[in-house]
């Protein structure tokens, strides 16, 4: 098998480096015996070794195990026994268990106990022949839109090393933008896939709640793909959505047409939610990018209509109370020494929940249902809704959040969090760049369970977006 095929280079980069090839391109090249999984793995590991000292996106990186898996994949291709996604390199967010690797949840306070089994997402990819290179970093307990952690080194954004990659799928966003292989998995409970996808200029899909089985389950929490292209995310969905009995909240399995990404834009009713209703003011460059997207979709035949904000201060503050109390419940049994290892920002935030009354916690939890009903009611007359992903672009890497105040922790998630509570699929797809060269994300929200529709409109926008740039080189 040769190591190059100039007819199958990535569209956004003139480089022939195999680390920049998409999963779709690799499967085609493997089938033609033009490229070997071993050569691809070697190229991706070389990219990691060149960039990782600055990005710090990975945890439990294991080149030897990766090469072993690549050699096994190569033999399956040679024997004509290749699996569905055989030989595609991937990373998996640290909180998605992989057997034999501890799951610290981003915090130095947890004991490092090796996981007994693969969680559903890791199991599905491994079954399909994907090469798991490493886990990716996250902040303490996954409760920051940041690459700041008490356990992992500070993760940085490949577009600008002084900036944050976002979070909590921090390492996944940075790894995808840097070309650490085509496939990456993040998790999202309030924006943790979409925010880093937006700030790292990659594609991220928060699927419908229950579409991808997870373990352990929690209200609003999902796993989803983070990739350089929409098609690669769709390719991952063919694997990740297969059923797993460990998730009692998962949807009944459907064999959906994930790779049919064609859509007719003419007549589609698209709402534009330009304001979040609460939180930080919208950056003018982000506003301009979303307005441009709305205009281009209108020019292509979609019917565009403004959609008012629906998230209220009571909703966001109630959710903050509930999440603080939940976090404090996890921390309260720890010794004072163990709690002292937690990131101070997160500890201070969680301590705000320890004196809440039962009525206050219940009221906060109830805001998830209020948010759910409000989101469905606000969006139900549209086929899709577009909006900013966040009111700001990537911020300084050393900060825990854009405002960096644990008393105002969620002022940047007003555009994203409600769609976790409403079960609706939502993506972040690149919409361009600021004058300083930082990526801007466009959120595309679908009706409940219309994950395929979100992928289709995301693909249409990916092809339409007029501002495409080569991937960053660190």
C-alpha positions, 0 to 999 in steps of 0.5 A: 500500500502506498502512502499518498493519493493526490486525488483525495486531499482535503478541500480546505488544505493543500497539504498532502499530509495524511493527518488532514484526510477526512474519514470518508477519504480514508475509507475510500483510499483503504478500499483501493489499497492506496493508503494503509491504516499504519501510514495514516496512524504514523502521520497522525502521531507525528502531528500529535508529537509536533503540536501536543507540547503546546496544545495539551489536548490529550490524556492517556495517549498510547502510540504503541496501542495505536500502532498495534490497532492500525496493524490489525486494521491493515490486515483486515483490509488486506483480507477483505474483512474490513469493518465499517469504519476500519482504520480511522483514527479517533480520540474520545473525551476523558469522561467517556470510559475506555477499558483500562484507563482511569476517568478522573473527570478533569479533577485532581480530587478523584482516585485514578481507578481504571475503567472496567469497560468501554462506555457505549460510544467507545464500544461502538467505535472499537467494534467498527475498527476505529483506532482509539489514539487517546482520550481528550482533556476536560475541566473539573467535573465538566462544568466549565466552557474552558480548557482549565483543569486541576488534573490536566495541563491547560489546553489551548486553541490551535487558532491562537495559543493565547486563547481558550478552546472552549469546553467542556469538550476542550481537548476534543475541539483542539484535537479536531482543529489540529488534525489529530485524526478525523473522529472525535467524541465530546459530551454536552449538557449545556453547550460542551460540544457546540462551544468548543466546536464554535471556538475551534472552527470545527463541526460539532453535533449535539444529537437528540437526547437519547440518540447516542446511548451513554453511560452514565445517563443524566438529564440533558447530557449527550455524547456527540461527534466533533469533526472537521466536516459534517460528512465525517460526523454523519459517518460517526453517527452510523456507529454511535447510534447503535443500541446499548442496554446500559442506557435506560433513557436512550431512544429506540434504535432507528436505522436512519439515512445518516449519509444522505445529506441532500436538502432542498432549501427552497421553502424551508422555514428558518427562524433566526434567534439573534438574541439569547434573552439573558447573559452577555451582549452579542459580539458585533462580528458574530452578529454580522456572521449570523446575519450573513448566513441568514441572508445567504440561506434566504437567497437560496430559497429559505423563508427567514423569520426572526425568532424572539428570545425565550430563555429567562433569568429565572430559568438560567439562575434556577439551573445554576442553583440545581447544578451547584447543588448537584456538584456540591453533592459530589464534593461533600463526601470528600475530605478537606484535603481532597476538596483542596485539589479541585480547581478553586473556581469550581469549588467556590461555585459548587459551595454556593449550592451547599446551603440551598434549601430543598425547595430552592433545589427543587425549584431550580430543577423544575426550571429544566422543564420550564426551559424545555417547554419554552424551547419547543414552543418557541421553535415549533413553527420552524423547520430549523432555527439558526443562532450564534453558538455563543455571544463571544469568541474564544477568550484568554486560555487562563480564564475559567469562563468568559466573565471569570466569575463563579457567581456569574458562570453561565452568562455565555450559554443562553443560546445553547443550554435550552436545547439540551433540556428540550431534547432537540438536536443542535449543531455548531458549524463554522460561519467565518472568522473575526478580523483577528482570525478567530472562528465564529460558530453558527448554531443550527437547531432542529425539531426534536429527533430530526438529527438527520435534518440538522446534519443536512442543513449543516452540510448545506451551510458548510458548502455555502459558507464563503469564508473558508481558511486552511486549518491552523498550523501550531 
